[in-house]
Amino acid sequence: MPITVLVHLSGEDAVVGEIEDMPAPTDVAITLNNPRKRDGKDLAYLQGNVVTVLWPMHRINFIEIMPTAEEESLIGPVRE
């Protein structure tokens, strides 16, 4: 099951995409499927037909793991 992530690249805007597995501490690159901007638009520096990109880990500041629909439904409304 693909995991949706938000990848923060050094000196660039964050990129949204899907990964198959969480990166291990020994990985030197991350494979990101369906890369796009946060608003869903294509990335200007990639060709229009690109569906998979490999980024070296030294270019990545950090990775945010987005919740799935199932996880979001587990958390109900919070009363203050």
N, C-alpha and C positions, 0 to 999 in steps of 0.2 A: 504494500500500500504506500503510495507516494506521500511524502511529508512536505508540506508547504513551509518554506523558509524565507526570511528576509535577510539577504546577505549585504553587509555594509562593507563596501570596498574602499580602500585608501584613496582619498582625493576625489571620489565620485559619489553620486547619489546611490542610495540603496537599490538593490535589485531583488525582485520577487521571483521565485521559481520553486520547482519541486525536486526533491532528492529521493532516492530509493532507500538509502540507509544513512544513519548518522555517521559523520566523519569520525574516524578513529584518531587518537593523538599522534599516531605515526604517519597519517596521510599527508602527502605533499601537495595535493590538489583536490578540488571539490568539483563534482559533475553536477551541473544544474540544468534541469530540463525546463523548457518553456520559459526562458528568461524574459522578463518584462519590467517596466517601471511600476511603481506602487499603484498608479492609476490605470494600469492595464495596457498602456501604450507600448509600442515597440521601442527598443533601445536604438538610438541613432547610430551608434558605432557598430551595430551588427547588421548583417544582410537580412532581408525580410523573410527568407526561408529557413533561417537557422532555428533549430529546435533544441539543441544541446550545446552547452558551453562548458569547458574546463577552465577553472580559475586556479592559479597557484595559491596556496594557503598564505604565503607571505604578503599577498595583496589584500587579504581579508582582515578587517579589524575585529569583527565579531559577527555571529549568526544568531538571529532571532527565530525561534520555532513557533510558528503560528498554530493556534488551537484548531482542532478539527471541529466539525459540526457536532459530533457526539460529545466532545469535551465541553463545548459551549452550553449544551443543553443540560449538563450536569449541575452547573452553577445557576441557582435560581435567583430571584430578586432579593436584594439585601435591604432590610429595614434599618433605618437609622434611629 
